[in-house]
């Protein structure tokens, strides 16, 4: 687990393709900017990343993705746990994220990390699907 560098960007852009609805240009901005991008590597190559924003005492997990061949290895959990530690160091006391209601595997992971449903955003995704807003204290 480490912070992303500009050299990681081409690989992270390929990983981003596994997200159903990435935020345009956020990754490119975040690798060099204040948002936090952590990578999980296998043999030195990024196979997953978490992109996390911090604003005052609140953090937001904007993107979390692990390459399909490396899923179910605990990488997403370790990425989030590392992100929580860094958010605490930045003065954050809580973190939120948005997830599709039918994303059962993701919701199970988030629940196991202490996330609880805080809100529901109607028509959040481009296809009109709602999003559950989950949160937890740090």
TORKOL-4160 file (C-alpha; in steps of 0.2 Angstrom, whole numbers, padded with zeros to 4 digits, m for minus):
138
<pt num="1" X="0000" Y="0000" Z="0000"/>
<pt num="2" X="0007" Y="0017" Z="m0005"/>
<pt num="3" X="0002" Y="0034" Z="m0012"/>
<pt num="4" X="0000" Y="0035" Z="m0030"/>
<pt num="5" X="0013" Y="0044" Z="m0041"/>
<pt num="6" X="0012" Y="0053" Z="m0058"/>
<pt num="7" X="0020" Y="0037" Z="m0065"/>
<pt num="8" X="0006" Y="0027" Z="m0059"/>
<pt num="9" X="m0007" Y="0037" Z="m0069"/>
<pt num="10" X="m0008" Y="0026" Z="m0085"/>
<pt num="11" X="m0010" Y="0010" Z="m0075"/>
<pt num="12" X="m0023" Y="0019" Z="m0064"/>
<pt num="13" X="m0033" Y="0025" Z="m0079"/>
<pt num="14" X="m0034" Y="0007" Z="m0085"/>
<pt num="15" X="m0040" Y="0001" Z="m0068"/>
<pt num="16" X="m0053" Y="0015" Z="m0068"/>
<pt num="17" X="m0061" Y="0007" Z="m0083"/>
<pt num="18" X="m0068" Y="m0006" Z="m0071"/>
<pt num="19" X="m0078" Y="0007" Z="m0062"/>
<pt num="20" X="m0096" Y="0008" Z="m0068"/>
<pt num="21" X="m0097" Y="0026" Z="m0067"/>
<pt num="22" X="m0080" Y="0035" Z="m0064"/>
<pt num="23" X="m0079" Y="0054" Z="m0061"/>
<pt num="24" X="m0072" Y="0062" Z="m0076"/>
<pt num="25" X="m0054" Y="0069" Z="m0074"/>
<pt num="26" X="m0055" Y="0067" Z="m0055"/>
<pt num="27" X="m0041" Y="0054" Z="m0055"/>
<pt num="28" X="m0030" Y="0065" Z="m0066"/>
<pt num="29" X="m0032" Y="0079" Z="m0054"/>
<pt num="30" X="m0030" Y="0069" Z="m0038"/>
<pt num="31" X="m0014" Y="0060" Z="m0043"/>
<pt num="32" X="m0005" Y="0077" Z="m0042"/>
<pt num="33" X="m0017" Y="0087" Z="m0031"/>
<pt num="34" X="m0023" Y="0087" Z="m0013"/>
<pt num="35" X="m0035" Y="0072" Z="m0014"/>
<pt num="36" X="m0027" Y="0056" Z="m0008"/>
<pt num="37" X="m0025" Y="0042" Z="m0020"/>
<pt num="38" X="m0018" Y="0025" Z="m0012"/>
<pt num="39" X="m0013" Y="0011" Z="m0023"/>
<pt num="40" X="m0012" Y="m0008" Z="m0019"/>
<pt num="41" X="0001" Y="m0017" Z="m0029"/>
<pt num="42" X="0005" Y="m0034" Z="m0035"/>
<pt num="43" X="0023" Y="m0037" Z="m0040"/>
<pt num="44" X="0026" Y="m0018" Z="m0040"/>
<pt num="45" X="0011" Y="m0015" Z="m0052"/>
<pt num="46" X="m0005" Y="m0006" Z="m0046"/>
<pt num="47" X="m0020" Y="m0017" Z="m0046"/>
<pt num="48" X="m0031" Y="m0007" Z="m0036"/>
<pt num="49" X="m0034" Y="0011" Z="m0029"/>
<pt num="50" X="m0044" Y="0022" Z="m0018"/>
<pt num="51" X="m0047" Y="0040" Z="m0021"/>
<pt num="52" X="m0052" Y="0049" Z="m0006"/>
<pt num="53" X="m0056" Y="0068" Z="m0003"/>
<pt num="54" X="m0054" Y="0077" Z="0013"/>
<pt num="55" X="m0064" Y="0093" Z="0018"/>
<pt num="56" X="m0062" Y="0099" Z="0035"/>
<pt num="57" X="m0067" Y="0085" Z="0047"/>
<pt num="58" X="m0075" Y="0075" Z="0033"/>
<pt num="59" X="m0068" Y="0063" Z="0021"/>
<pt num="60" X="m0077" Y="0055" Z="0006"/>
<pt num="61" X="m0072" Y="0040" Z="m0004"/>
<pt num="62" X="m0075" Y="0045" Z="m0022"/>
<pt num="63" X="m0068" Y="0030" Z="m0031"/>
<pt num="64" X="m0062" Y="0012" Z="m0025"/>
<pt num="65" X="m0058" Y="m0001" Z="m0038"/>
<pt num="66" X="m0048" Y="m0017" Z="m0038"/>
<pt num="67" X="m0044" Y="m0027" Z="m0054"/>
<pt num="68" X="m0055" Y="m0042" Z="m0056"/>
<pt num="69" X="m0041" Y="m0054" Z="m0055"/>
<pt num="70" X="m0036" Y="m0047" Z="m0038"/>
<pt num="71" X="m0053" Y="m0046" Z="m0030"/>
<pt num="72" X="m0057" Y="m0056" Z="m0014"/>
<pt num="73" X="m0039" Y="m0054" Z="m0008"/>
<pt num="74" X="m0043" Y="m0041" Z="0005"/>
<pt num="75" X="m0036" Y="m0026" Z="m0006"/>
<pt num="76" X="m0051" Y="m0015" Z="m0005"/>
<pt num="77" X="m0052" Y="m0017" Z="0014"/>
<pt num="78" X="m0033" Y="m0013" Z="0016"/>
<pt num="79" X="m0035" Y="0002" Z="0004"/>
<pt num="80" X="m0050" Y="0009" Z="0015"/>
<pt num="81" X="m0041" Y="0005" Z="0031"/>
<pt num="82" X="m0025" Y="0015" Z="0025"/>
<pt num="83" X="m0036" Y="0029" Z="0019"/>
<pt num="84" X="m0045" Y="0030" Z="0036"/>
<pt num="85" X="m0028" Y="0032" Z="0045"/>
<pt num="86" X="m0023" Y="0046" Z="0033"/>
<pt num="87" X="m0039" Y="0055" Z="0035"/>
<pt num="88" X="m0038" Y="0054" Z="0054"/>
<pt num="89" X="m0020" Y="0062" Z="0052"/>
<pt num="90" X="m0028" Y="0076" Z="0041"/>
<pt num="91" X="m0040" Y="0080" Z="0055"/>
<pt num="92" X="m0056" Y="0070" Z="0048"/>
<pt num="93" X="m0068" Y="0063" Z="0061"/>
<pt num="94" X="m0080" Y="0055" Z="0049"/>
<pt num="95" X="m0080" Y="0047" Z="0031"/>
<pt num="96" X="m0094" Y="0044" Z="0018"/>
<pt num="97" X="m0096" Y="0036" Z="0002"/>
<pt num="98" X="m0110" Y="0032" Z="m0011"/>
<pt num="99" X="m0115" Y="0015" Z="m0017"/>
<pt num="100" X="m0128" Y="0007" Z="m0028"/>
<pt num="101" X="m0141" Y="m0002" Z="m0018"/>
<pt num="102" X="m0139" Y="m0018" Z="m0028"/>
<pt num="103" X="m0120" Y="m0018" Z="m0026"/>
<pt num="104" X="m0121" Y="m0032" Z="m0013"/>
<pt num="105" X="m0102" Y="m0037" Z="m0012"/>
<pt num="106" X="m0098" Y="m0018" Z="m0010"/>
<pt num="107" X="m0111" Y="m0015" Z="0003"/>
<pt num="108" X="m0106" Y="m0031" Z="0013"/>
<pt num="109" X="m0088" Y="m0024" Z="0013"/>
<pt num="110" X="m0093" Y="m0007" Z="0019"/>
<pt num="111" X="m0105" Y="m0014" Z="0033"/>
<pt num="112" X="m0090" Y="m0025" Z="0039"/>
<pt num="113" X="m0080" Y="m0009" Z="0041"/>
<pt num="114" X="m0094" Y="0000" Z="0051"/>
<pt num="115" X="m0102" Y="0010" Z="0038"/>
<pt num="116" X="m0121" Y="0013" Z="0040"/>
<pt num="117" X="m0134" Y="0020" Z="0029"/>
<pt num="118" X="m0136" Y="0039" Z="0031"/>
<pt num="119" X="m0146" Y="0045" Z="0016"/>
<pt num="120" X="m0152" Y="0040" Z="m0001"/>
<pt num="121" X="m0149" Y="0051" Z="m0016"/>
<pt num="122" X="m0162" Y="0049" Z="m0030"/>
<pt num="123" X="m0157" Y="0048" Z="m0048"/>
<pt num="124" X="m0139" Y="0049" Z="m0042"/>
<pt num="125" X="m0131" Y="0039" Z="m0056"/>
<pt num="126" X="m0132" Y="0042" Z="m0075"/>
<pt num="127" X="m0144" Y="0028" Z="m0078"/>
<pt num="128" X="m0156" Y="0035" Z="m0065"/>
<pt num="129" X="m0152" Y="0023" Z="m0051"/>
<pt num="130" X="m0152" Y="0029" Z="m0033"/>
<pt num="131" X="m0137" Y="0029" Z="m0022"/>
<pt num="132" X="m0136" Y="0025" Z="m0004"/>
<pt num="133" X="m0125" Y="0037" Z="0006"/>
<pt num="134" X="m0115" Y="0027" Z="0019"/>
<pt num="135" X="m0105" Y="0034" Z="0033"/>
<pt num="136" X="m0095" Y="0030" Z="0048"/>
<pt num="137" X="m0085" Y="0039" Z="0062"/>
<pt num="138" X="m0066" Y="0038" Z="0061"/>
